[in-house]
Amino acid sequence: MAGKNSKNKKPIKPAEKNPVNQNRSAQILFAIFAVILILSMVLSAVTSF
């Protein structure tokens, strides 16, 4: 039974790490998108003046 518990625990740990990595990468992509959007708005405002 101990073997079954250790086998069950091993797949759970990487499964918990994957959503954290996905959330982190999603936050990074959102931050990059926000920066690009802000820069485009600033550039369009500068060119209009």
N, C-alpha and C positions, 0 to 999 in steps of 0.2 A: 504493500500500500504506500510505503514511503516513496517507492519509485514512481508511482502514479502521481503523487503530489508534486514531486520535483519536476516531472514532465509537464504537468499543468502549469507550474509556476514559470518555467522558462519561456513559453510563448507569450505569457501575459506581460512580462516586462518589456519586450520589444514593442508589443502592441500599445503599451502605455506611452512609450517614447515617441512613436510615430505621430500621434495627434499633436504632441507638443511641438515636434519639428514642423508639422504642417501648419500649425497656428503661427509659429515663428516666421516661417517663409511667407505666409499670407500677410502678416504684419509688415514684413520687409517690402513685399510687392505693393502693398497699399501705400506705404510711405514713399516709395519711388514714384508711384502714380500721382500722389498728392504733390510732390515736389515738382514734377513735370507740369502738372496742371497750374500750379502757382506761378512757375516761371513763364509759362505761355501767357497767362493773364497779365503779368508784369510787362512782358515784352510787347504785348498788344497795346497796353496802356501807354508805354513809352513811345511807340511808333505813332500813336494817334495824336500826341502832343507836339 
